[in-house]
Amino acid sequence: MNRVAVFVALWLAGGCTDLDQLELESRGHHHDDRCGHHRDPVETLADAAARADRRIGTAVDYGPLTTEETYRTILATEFDYVTPGNETKWGSLQPVDPDHWSFERADAIVELATDAGQAIKGHTLVWHSQLRPGSTTR
């Protein structure tokens, strides 16, 4: 993990937030840190959040989900829940007209999360700049 991810992971777990010390923890050193806590190393942000009885999630965009392996790997390993970015907004679900629905992008995000054992958090359905065509005509 990079230094920022290590900092967030250990902060979530209630550990010391001295970056040099956190870097040692991220490399697998078991010790009493400068804050006086004995900490086993954490492997992922999700592990750190679970240690603190918390959840950690992120927004997911369809484009990089389908084209970038690193993006998919980080999503699947570092987080315990995901929130679809724009794919579950009204304009994305009905991109043409009120009679046509498109769930393919939203379904791809849900499938990735389900396969990774993650929860899915809902997102804004109606957003002023992402309405379906014709929804603002009178």
Secondary structure, DSSP 4 states (H G I P E B T S, - for coil): --HHHHHHHHHHTT----HHHHHHHHTT--EE-TTS-EE---SSHHHHHHHTT---EEEE-HHHHHH-HHHHHHHHHH-SEEEESSTTSHHHHSSS-TT----HHHHHHHHHHHHTT-EE----S--TTSPPTTTT--
